Amino acid sequence: MPRSSQTNLVGAATSPTAKGEQALAWLLRFQGSILLLALLAVVMPTSWMEAINDAIGLEPLPRTPLVEYLTRSLSGLYAYVGMICLYLANDVRRFAGLIRYMSSLGMVFATGLLLLDGLVGLPAPWVSIEGPVVFLLCLSLWLLARRIRTSTGVPIQLVACSEEEPATFTREPESCVERYDSDPACPAR
């Protein structure tokens, strides 16, 4: 067996590219699943949020409409991004460009988190974990997505010049037009 491929569980050869795609899909599913846990905070009673806040040693959580809105909407936004990650994991080759873009934005976001966490006075373990972990996760996604070759071909077009001739598929639209215009059997446009 060549070094560049191995056999998967069903006996088909898998290339290093396929392994990279599988790793990217797995990592997106992992990230999406973690982010979906934020849905709990959307519906969590405020008293639970206060208890968590107190347990990590922060100042008392104010009970104002703005704090309620921000904590719940941010949690909802995290869950929304998690759903997008799960969707992208279904076809990483098709969405490789979007995954690279989102990962790039994620690295900028992670850098901002690191700075913000330090500026607002979050506990040192929080500051040292949140931003760097998000950055490394996004960097991993970006590196894996960068290796994926996406399709750059022209969309397939159906060409049929006459009822007797079966339809053919082609990827070269110019040749379709030339054939259509030059074939006397083709009806006029």
ZAMARGU-4260 file (C-alpha; in steps of 0.2 Angstrom, whole numbers, plus 5000, padded with zeros to 4 digits):
<rodrens>
0) 5000/5000/5000 | 5007/5017/4996 | 5012/5029/5010 | 5001/5042/5004 | 4985/5033/5007
5) 4978/5021/5020 | 4962/5010/5021 | 4947/5016/5031 | 4935/5005/5040 | 4925/5000/5024
10) 4941/4996/5014 | 4942/5012/5003 | 4958/5021/5002 | 4959/5038/5011 | 4971/5051/5006
15) 4980/5064/5017 | 4968/5077/5010 | 4953/5066/5016 | 4961/5064/5033 | 4962/5083/5034
20) 4944/5085/5029 | 4939/5073/5042 | 4949/5081/5055 | 4942/5098/5050 | 4924/5091/5051
25) 4927/5084/5068 | 4935/5100/5074 | 4920/5110/5068 | 4908/5098/5076 | 4918/5099/5092
30) 4917/5118/5092 | 4899/5118/5087 | 4894/5107/5101 | 4904/5117/5114 | 4896/5133/5108
35) 4878/5125/5108 | 4880/5123/5127 | 4878/5142/5128 | 4859/5139/5125 | 4858/5134/5143
40) 4862/5152/5148 | 4849/5159/5137 | 4835/5151/5148 | 4845/5149/5164 | 4837/5157/5179
45) 4845/5173/5184 | 4848/5166/5201 | 4859/5153/5194 | 4869/5166/5184 | 4872/5175/5201
50) 4878/5159/5209 | 4890/5156/5195 | 4896/5174/5196 | 4899/5173/5215 | 4907/5156/5214
55) 4921/5163/5202 | 4924/5178/5214 | 4917/5192/5203 | 4908/5207/5210 | 4889/5205/5212
60) 4880/5203/5195 | 4868/5218/5193 | 4850/5214/5190 | 4846/5226/5176 | 4837/5224/5160
65) 4853/5228/5150 | 4863/5215/5160 | 4849/5202/5157 | 4849/5206/5138 | 4868/5206/5136
70) 4870/5189/5145 | 4856/5180/5136 | 4859/5188/5119 | 4878/5184/5119 | 4874/5166/5124
75) 4862/5165/5110 | 4874/5172/5098 | 4887/5159/5103 | 4874/5145/5101 | 4870/5153/5083
80) 4889/5152/5078 | 4889/5134/5085 | 4874/5129/5073 | 4884/5137/5059 | 4899/5127/5063
85) 4889/5111/5064 | 4882/5115/5047 | 4899/5119/5039 | 4905/5102/5045 | 4893/5093/5034
90) 4903/5098/5018 | 4920/5106/5022 | 4926/5105/5004 | 4912/5116/4998 | 4913/5128/5013
95) 4932/5128/5015 | 4933/5147/5009 | 4920/5152/5022 | 4928/5141/5036 | 4945/5150/5032
100) 4936/5167/5033 | 4927/5163/5049 | 4943/5156/5057 | 4953/5172/5052 | 4939/5182/5061
105) 4939/5171/5075 | 4958/5174/5078 | 4955/5192/5078 | 4940/5190/5090 | 4951/5179/5101
110) 4964/5192/5102 | 4951/5205/5107 | 4944/5193/5120 | 4962/5192/5128 | 4963/5211/5129
115) 4946/5213/5135 | 4946/5200/5148 | 4962/5208/5155 | 4955/5226/5154 | 4939/5222/5163
120) 4948/5212/5177 | 4942/5194/5175 | 4951/5181/5185 | 4969/5177/5179 | 4964/5159/5174
125) 4950/5165/5164 | 4961/5178/5155 | 4975/5165/5152 | 4963/5152/5145 | 4948/5159/5135
130) 4957/5170/5122 | 4972/5158/5119 | 4961/5143/5117 | 4949/5151/5105 | 4964/5158/5095
135) 4972/5140/5094 | 4956/5132/5089 | 4953/5145/5075 | 4971/5143/5070 | 4969/5125/5069
140) 4953/5127/5058 | 4961/5139/5047 | 4976/5128/5044 | 4966/5113/5040 | 4954/5122/5029
145) 4969/5130/5020 | 4974/5112/5014 | 4957/5108/5006 | 4956/5110/4987 | 4940/5117/4982
150) 4932/5115/4965 | 4936/5129/4953 | 4927/5122/4938 | 4913/5131/4928 | 4896/5124/4933
155) 4890/5110/4922 | 4878/5115/4908 | 4866/5104/4899 | 4867/5105/4880 | 4854/5097/4868
160) 4854/5102/4850 | 4839/5092/4844 | 4826/5080/4850 | 4835/5065/4842 | 4852/5069/4850
165) 4853/5065/4869 | 4858/5079/4880 | 4876/5080/4885 | 4885/5088/4899 | 4900/5100/4898
170) 4910/5112/4908 | 4915/5123/4894 | 4901/5136/4891 | 4910/5144/4876 | 4911/5128/4867
175) 4892/5125/4870 | 4888/5142/4863 | 4899/5139/4848 | 4891/5121/4845 | 4874/5128/4847
180) 4877/5142/4835 | 4886/5132/4822 | 4875/5116/4822 | 4861/5117/4809 | 4851/5104/4818
185) 4850/5116/4833 | 4834/5127/4833 | 4836/5146/4832 | 4836/5155/4848
</rodrens>
